[in-house]
Amino acid sequence: MDDSQIFEWIRFAPKGRWWVSRWNLRPEVKAELNLPGRVIIKDTTLREGEETPNVVMSLEDKMAIARMLSDMGIPEADAGYVGAVERDREFCRKVKSKGLRLKLAAHARALIPDFRKEIDTIAKTGVEIIQLVLHPVPVEDFKKKDYFVRIGEAVRYAKESGLFVTLLSTLPKWELNFCRELFQAAVEGGVDRICPGGMGCVHTTAYKNLVRWIKTLFPAVQVGVHVHNDFGLATACSLAAVEAGAEAIDAAVNGMCDRSGIAALEEVAMALTILYGINLGIKLDGFARLSELVQKISGVRVQPYKPIVGENAFIQTTDAHIVAELKGKWFLMNSFDPSLMGGKGKILFGPQALNGQGLRAKIRAMGLEATERQIAELLGDLENLLKTQRSISEQEVERLVKMKIQPEKKGSS
């Protein structure tokens, strides 16, 4: 190995937009993966975004988000309780009238007495996907076999209505044999996708095992996952599910949802693309704008250090990092070029930028030269500024440098 490769045990993507550690590519690691041929990302922002406390979206708000999802190539989106709520039906009709390239999914309550009426109402709106939802609340007077009969009936009726049928259940809270018989009834009815809700109570290894269990029993049926973020594991569990063969992931922009949120769409999509090498068919460079749009509409700002779209995600504040940024070597500190998702790098001089490396690099980038005395004076200026403000922008540093250092005139000896 050439000495220059000692600190670069990595592999860059063909166009150099991101890199991964070769640990991801080791045969023993890849042998543990059972990646599907295709992964579908289903956005849930349009429903679960409004489940976020104090968030209400107008029809225009939802259409703005839907247009951007469509433009980016997100294939599916959850439109809400279309069978029961008129405003959700109005949204579906609007999406279809505008010809957006977005398959819509709708929740349906499989265990209510007039489930057929609800399915009929959904089918009339042009929705392509119906999600038969089973909440973890026992139905009064229902015995065990009644659940199996009802699910079989509901799936068959939805299929006869021309819908793609998903069974969305809270599997982790239920007895395993009951789930197996329930899924068997759904499969016999013609279900297309089984989606176990994570409820935030399953760790990554268990979730991987859960998906593998379903795939082993029902290999011809898609498996989707819907993971909440109670312990900050929603993205991790979603990725673990894909490792076990799951083909569809529910996720919301910025992780918006009730409680602690759900898997963040931008995190899942970027991780699947970069770390697992899966082509999702999504225009990744729209994520920064999509995140900002949802923040503006919802009034819910993401935390600054939020992965992928947080304000701090590509800000460099320490000496060594500033040097790398000024040299255009984003890969020394970031796993991918910020422009990949529509972002850009930024420099702030903070308390850890007072060793002089970053300042020297900035001066060189400006085409100037400084004496050691000038460097010391500038560092003193920066230290004094940090006594009254939290950080110093690159533009402020430029101003200070220009005041202290005059460029050499051409032709001067």
N, C-alpha and C positions, 0 to 999 in steps of 0.2 A: 504493500500500500504506500502510495506517495504521502510524504509528510503533510501535504496540504489537505489531505482527506481525513486527517485524524479527528477533526472536530466537525465533520460533515457526513455523518453516517445517515444520510437522508436521500430521498428521491424526489425530484421536482416533477410536477405535472408537465406534460408536453409543451405547453405554452408559458411555463414558468410563473403561473398565477398563484400556485400554492405548493407546499411540500409536505411530505409525511416522513416520519421516522421509518427506517427499514425494519424496525420491530414489527410494524403493521404487516410487513410482507414476508415474515419468516414462515416457512412451511408449517411448523407446528402451530402457529397462530392461525393461519388460514384454514388449517384442518379442523379447527373448532367452529368454523363458520358454516352455516347452511343458508347462504344468502339467496333470496329469490331472484328470478330473472328480471322482475320489475317491481318497483315500490311506488305505491300511490300515496300522495300526500293529500289528505282531506282537511280543508280549512274549517275550523269551528268558530271563528271570530264572530261571524254574523249572528250566531245564536248565543254562544257562551260569553262573547264580549258584553252582551246585555245582561248576563248573569253576574257580571262584576258589580259590586255594590256601587250605587249612585251613577250608573251609566245608562243612558237612554239614547238610542240612535234613531234618527229620522229616516224616512225612506230614501231621501237624497244622500244621507250619510252612508247607508248600506250600499246604495248603488255605486257610490264613489269607491268604496272598498272592493265591491264585486268587480268593477271594471279593471281595477289594478290587478286583482287576483287573476282575472281572465287574461289580461295582457302579459302577465308573467308566466302563464302556462300552468297555474295551479289547476288540476283537473276536476276537483270536486269541492263542494262547499256545503256546509250544514245550514239550511235555511230556517230551522226551528220547528215549532209545533204547528205545521201548516194545516193539519186537519182540524185543529181546534181554535186557531187564532187568525182572525181576518187580516190583520196587518202583515202577518207572515205570508198569507196567500197573495196579498197585493204585491209584496216584494217579489215573489216567485213569478207572477205574471209580468211584472216589469222587466225582470232579467230576461225572460223568454222573448218578450217583445223587442228587446234591444239586440237579440242574437248573440249574446255573450257566450264565449266558449267555456262554459262552466256547468258541469253537471251538478244539479242541486239534490240534496238529501233532506228528507223530512222525518221527524220523529212521529211515530204512531204508537198509541197505547194498545198493545196487543191483548191485554187482559180486561179491557172494559167490555160491557155487554154488547154495545153497538160498534164493535171494532170494524165491521164491514163498511159502515157508513163513513167512518173516519178515513179508511183506505180509499174509498170512492172519491171523497172530497180532495184528498191529496193527488190522486191520479189526474183529476180534471185540471190541475194547475200547471201541468207540464213537467212536474218533478220527475226525475229519472230514478232516484234511489229512495227506498223507504226503509226506515230504521225501526224495526219492531222492538220497542224498549220494554225491558223487564226490570222494574225497580225492586230493591230488596225488601219489599213489604208484602206479607202474605195476603192473598185475596180471600175475603170472608167466604166460607162455605166451599172453598176449593180444596179438593183432595189432590194427592200427588199426581194421579193419572189425569186429572182435569187440566193441569198445566200442559202436559204433553199433547193432549187432544187439541187444546186451544191453539198452541203454537203451530201445530201441524196445519190446522184450519186457516190460521192467519197467513202463514207463509204461502200456502197454496192459493188463497184468494188474491194475495198481492201479486203473485206470479201471473195469475190469470188476467190481472189488470195491466200486465206489460211492464211491471216494475222490477228493477234490480233490488233484491231483498237482503237486508242485513239484519241479523239478530244481535242486538246490543244488550248484554246482560252483565250483572255484577257478579261474575263467576267466583272471584276470590272469597266472597262471603258465603258461598253455598257449598253444600255437601257434594263431593266429587261424583258419586254415582248418579245423583239427581241431575247434575249438569250433563253427564254423558247421555242419559236418556232424553233429556231436554234437547240437546244438540242433535241426537239421532232423529227425533221427531221433526226437527227443523230441516235436516238433510233430506229426509223422506218427502218432505213437502216441497223441496226444491230450492232451499236457501242458497244464496250466492256467497255470502260472507258471514262469518261468525266473529263478533267483536267483543272480547271480554274487557269490561271496564276495570281499570286498575285500582280505583278508589284510594290510591295512595297508601295502601296497607301491604304492599308486596315489594320485596327488594329485588334487585336486578337479576340475581341468579334464579330466584323463584319465578320471576316473570318469564325468563327464558325457558324454564322448565315447563311452565304453564302452556306457552305457545307450542312447544315441542309436543306436548301431550295432545293438544287439539290436532296438530298437523299429522300426527301418527294415526289417530283414530279416523280422521276425515281428510285424507290427503287431497281430495278433489275440490275442496272448498277453500276459498280465500280466508285468511285470518287477518283481521284488523285489530288494532289496539287503541285504547282510549285511556290515557294514564294521567291521573291528577298528581299534583306536585306537593303533597303534604310534607314530605321530607326532602324536597329539592331533588327528587330522583326521576321526575317525569321524562326528561329527555334521555337520561341513562336507561330507564326501563324500556322506552320506545326503541332505542338502538339495540338493546339486548333482545327484544322481540324480533327485530329484523334479522339478527344473527341466528335466530332459531327458525327463520323462514317466513315471518309475517310479511304480508304483501301490502298492507294499508295502515297508515298512521294518522290518527286524529291529532291535530295541533292547531293552536291559535296564535295569531300575530302577537308578539310580546308576551306570550303565555297567559293571555287574559282569560279569566274565568272567575267563578266564585271561589271562596276559601283561599287557598294558596296558589290557585291557578292550575294550568294544564301544560302539557309539553309545548314549548315555544316553537312555532312553525319555522322561524329563521334558524334556530339552533339545530333542529332535526334535519332540515334540508341541507344546511352547510356541512354538518357532520357526515351525513350519508354520502354527499358528493365528494368531499375531500378525504375523510378518513377511511371510507369503505369503497370508494371508487364507483359509486352507483350513479348512473345518468338518470336524473329524475325528469328531464325535459323541461326544467324550470329556468327562467331567466333570473339568475341570481343577483344581477346588478340592480334589481328593483327593490331589494329588501330594505335598504336604508330609507327610501321614499315611502314604502309601504308602512314601515314601523312608525315613521313620523306622522303619516296620515292618520293612522289609528290612534296615536297619542293625542293628536289635535282634536279628532272627533270625540274621543272618549273623555278627554280631560285627565287621563291617567298617564303620568310621565313614568318612564322606566327608570330604574336605579342607574346611576352613572356607570357602574362597573358591570352592567348587564352584558353578557356575552353577545357578540356579533353586532348589536345595534346600540349599545350603551354609549353615552357621550365620551367616556374615558377609554373605550375599547382600543383606539388607535392613537392615543395621546402619549407622547414620550416626555418624561419629566426628569430623568436622571442622566448624568453625564454620558455614560457609555451608550445609552439608548439614543440620546440626542445625536451623538456622533454617527451612529448607524443610520438614523433617519436622514441626516443631512447628506450622507453618502449614497442615499437611495437604496440601502441594503435593508429593506423592510423585513426580509426573511431572517435576520438575526434576532429579531424580537417578536415577530408575528408569524403565525402559521400560514397566513395567506395575505396577498396583496389587498389592502382595503378597497381598492377600486373594483374588486371582484363582486362585492355586494353593494356597490354604489357609494362607498365611503371614501375617506381620504385621511392620510396621516397628518398629525399636528404636533407641534412642539410647544411645551410650556417649561420655563425654567423655574424649578422649585428648589427646596432646601437641599436636595441631593444633586444639584447641578452647580455646586460651588467649588468643585475640585479644579475646574478650569478646562477640562477636556472639551466639554460641549461648547463653551465660549470660544475656545480656540478654533474649533471646527466651524462655528458660525462665522467667525471673522474671515477664515480662509474661503468659505462659501461666498462671502461678499466681495472676494477678490482683493482683500486688504491684508496688511501685515501689521503686527503689533509687537511692541517691546514688552519685556517682562514687567516693566513698571506700569505700562498701560494696562496689561492684563490684571495686575494686582489692583489697580485703581477701579477697573470695571467690576471685578469681583466684589470689591468693597461696596460699590454702588448697588449691585444686585442684592447683597446681604442686607443693606439698609432698606431697600424696597420691600424685602420679605418681612421686615418688622411691622409693616403697615398694610400689606396685601398678601393674599394667599399664594399667588403665583405671578410670574412675569411672562407676558406673551413674547413670541418671537419678534413681533413688530416693535415692542418696547425695547428689546435688546438691540435690534437694528438701530433704533434712534440713539440709544446710548453710545453704541460703537461709533456712529457717524459723528457724534459730538466730540468723541475722544480722539478718533483716528482720522486724519485727513488722507485721502488717496494721493499717491505720488503722481505728480504732473508728468505727462509724456515729454520726453526729451530732457528731463532734469537729470543732472549728474548725481 
